[in-house]
Amino acid sequence: MTLPYGRAPRGERVIDEQPVSPGETVNTVAVLTEHGLDAQWSDQGPLTAERFVAYLDVSVLPLLLAGKTLILDRHPVHRARAVRAFLDRHHVRYVYLPPYSPELNPSEEAWSKVKHVLKREKPRTVDHLLDILHRAAQSITPNDAQGYFQHAEDFSLVTV
């Protein structure tokens, strides 16, 4: 990820480097709670239903035992039969957000902050990327998270 703009002294060009090829695919997922981003998991390669179920089993399930509801967007992996079966088998309450409604998804704002850090830091290796992802996720404070939830709730209260 590279910032699409730059600054230079008046009359001078901005000179920066940008990779020609996108490199390896790294997927990262995390749970946004009232305390910040939690249960962060990153892995190389595509995110499949099997990998997502493994993530839910190891990292997310312990967080949901307190009677919380898991809110999922409509990513195809989130809606996979294996994911729904896993959640049902473990009696997890879950809801899917309506299609095309990022304003109702509080994690969108958290990921926006994480992406801004990534663009600023310009990681060029997978190890550097994973390090920055971890630090950026930790930068989401409880105050940030509560604001993201409040913002999404404000949108959900609007009726037409």
C-alpha positions as CSV (number, residue, x, y, z in Angstrom):
1,M,0.0,0.0,0.0
2,T,1.4,3.4,-1.0
3,L,0.0,6.8,-0.4
4,P,-1.4,8.3,-3.6
5,Y,0.1,11.7,-2.8
6,G,3.3,13.4,-1.5
7,R,4.8,16.7,-0.6
8,A,7.9,18.4,-1.8
9,P,9.4,21.9,-1.5
10,R,7.8,24.3,-4.0
11,G,9.1,23.8,-7.5
12,E,10.5,20.3,-6.8
13,R,9.0,16.9,-7.7
14,V,8.1,14.2,-5.2
15,I,10.3,11.2,-5.7
16,D,9.3,7.9,-4.1
17,E,9.4,4.3,-4.8
18,Q,6.5,2.0,-5.4
19,P,6.7,-1.8,-6.0
20,V,5.9,-2.9,-9.5
21,S,4.4,-6.2,-8.5
22,P,1.9,-6.6,-5.6
23,G,4.0,-9.3,-4.0
24,E,2.6,-12.0,-1.8
25,T,-1.0,-12.0,-0.5
26,V,-1.4,-11.5,3.2
27,N,-4.8,-11.7,4.8
28,T,-5.4,-10.4,8.3
29,V,-8.5,-10.6,10.4
30,A,-9.3,-9.4,13.9
31,V,-12.3,-8.9,16.2
32,L,-13.2,-5.4,17.2
33,T,-14.4,-5.3,20.8
34,E,-15.0,-2.4,23.1
35,H,-11.3,-2.7,24.1
36,G,-9.9,-2.4,20.6
37,L,-8.8,-4.9,18.0
38,D,-8.4,-8.3,19.5
39,A,-7.6,-11.8,18.3
40,Q,-5.6,-10.6,15.3
41,W,-4.5,-13.3,12.9
42,S,-2.5,-12.8,9.7
43,D,-1.5,-15.5,7.2
44,Q,-0.1,-15.7,3.7
45,G,-2.4,-16.9,1.0
46,P,-6.1,-16.7,0.4
47,L,-8.6,-16.7,3.2
48,T,-10.7,-19.8,2.9
49,A,-13.7,-21.0,4.9
50,E,-11.5,-23.7,6.5
51,R,-8.9,-21.2,7.6
52,F,-11.6,-18.8,8.9
53,V,-13.2,-21.6,10.9
54,A,-9.8,-22.5,12.4
55,Y,-9.4,-18.8,13.4
56,L,-12.8,-18.7,14.9
57,D,-12.2,-21.9,16.9
58,V,-8.8,-20.8,18.3
59,S,-9.1,-17.0,18.6
60,V,-12.7,-15.9,18.5
61,L,-14.7,-18.5,20.4
62,P,-13.1,-17.8,23.8
63,L,-14.1,-14.1,23.4
64,L,-17.7,-15.0,22.6
65,L,-18.3,-17.2,25.6
66,A,-19.6,-14.2,27.6
67,G,-22.8,-14.0,25.6
68,K,-21.6,-11.6,23.0
69,T,-23.0,-11.5,19.4
70,L,-20.6,-11.8,16.5
71,I,-21.3,-9.3,13.7
72,L,-20.1,-10.3,10.3
73,D,-20.1,-8.5,7.0
74,R,-21.1,-10.3,3.8
75,H,-17.7,-11.5,2.7
76,P,-18.2,-14.8,0.9
77,V,-16.0,-16.6,3.5
78,H,-18.1,-15.3,6.4
79,R,-21.2,-16.7,4.7
80,A,-19.8,-20.1,3.8
81,R,-21.7,-23.2,4.9
82,A,-18.8,-24.4,7.0
83,V,-18.6,-21.2,8.9
84,R,-22.4,-21.1,9.6
85,A,-22.3,-24.7,10.7
86,F,-19.4,-24.1,13.0
87,L,-21.1,-21.1,14.6
88,D,-24.4,-23.0,15.0
89,R,-22.7,-26.0,16.4
90,H,-21.0,-23.8,19.1
91,H,-24.3,-21.9,19.8
92,V,-22.7,-18.6,18.8
93,R,-25.1,-15.7,18.2
94,Y,-24.2,-14.1,15.0
95,V,-25.8,-11.6,12.5
96,Y,-24.8,-10.5,9.1
97,L,-24.8,-6.8,8.2
98,P,-27.0,-5.7,5.3
99,P,-25.3,-5.6,1.9
100,Y,-23.5,-2.4,0.9
101,S,-23.6,-1.0,4.4
102,P,-20.0,-0.2,5.6
103,E,-21.3,2.6,7.7
104,L,-22.9,0.0,10.0
105,N,-19.7,-1.9,10.4
106,P,-17.6,-0.4,13.2
107,S,-14.5,-2.4,12.1
108,E,-14.4,-0.5,8.8
109,E,-13.2,2.6,10.7
110,A,-10.6,0.5,12.7
111,W,-9.2,-1.0,9.5
112,S,-9.1,2.5,7.9
113,K,-6.8,3.6,10.7
114,V,-4.7,0.4,10.3
115,K,-4.4,1.0,6.5
116,H,-3.3,4.6,7.0
117,V,-0.4,3.3,9.2
118,L,0.5,0.7,6.5
119,K,0.6,3.4,3.8
120,R,2.7,5.7,5.9
121,E,5.2,3.0,6.9
122,K,5.5,1.4,3.4
123,P,6.4,-2.2,4.3
124,R,8.3,-4.0,1.6
125,T,8.7,-7.5,3.2
126,V,6.1,-9.8,4.7
127,D,7.9,-9.7,8.1
128,H,7.9,-5.9,8.1
129,L,4.2,-5.9,7.1
130,L,3.2,-8.3,9.9
131,D,5.1,-6.2,12.4
132,I,3.4,-3.0,11.3
133,L,0.0,-4.8,11.2
134,H,0.5,-5.9,14.8
135,R,1.6,-2.4,16.0
136,A,-1.2,-0.7,14.0
137,A,-3.8,-3.0,15.5
138,Q,-2.6,-2.2,19.0
139,S,-2.9,1.5,18.2
140,I,-6.7,1.2,18.2
141,T,-7.6,2.4,21.7
142,P,-10.7,1.5,23.8
143,N,-11.8,5.1,23.2
144,D,-11.4,4.6,19.4
145,A,-13.3,1.4,19.5
146,Q,-16.2,2.8,21.5
147,G,-16.4,5.7,19.1
148,Y,-16.6,3.3,16.1
149,F,-19.4,1.4,17.8
150,Q,-21.2,4.6,18.6
151,H,-20.8,5.9,15.1
152,A,-22.3,2.7,13.7
153,E,-25.1,2.8,16.2
154,D,-25.9,6.4,15.2
155,F,-26.3,5.2,11.6
156,S,-28.5,2.3,12.5
157,L,-30.9,4.5,14.4
158,V,-31.8,6.4,11.2
159,T,-34.9,5.1,9.6
160,V,-36.5,6.0,6.3
